[in-house]
Amino acid sequence: MNLGRLLIFAGFVLVGLGLVVLLLNRMNFPLGRLPGDIAWRGKHTTVYFPWVTCLVLSILASLVLWLLSRRS
């Protein structure tokens, strides 16, 4: 029973994050295409690593979790 509730909650969180990403793209905030993200295009392959985007999201998640932990 608890696993089912956890999966439903995780689904709602993923849907919410997806909506945030879509909203940011419409507001012309290029999440995943920030300056400093690495994109290497070869003849038949493309390697892409959005390390700046990962850094920004990590900082935001750390800030949110820190604020939530201070609240309790």
Long-range contacts (C-beta under 8 A, 24 or more apart in sequence): none
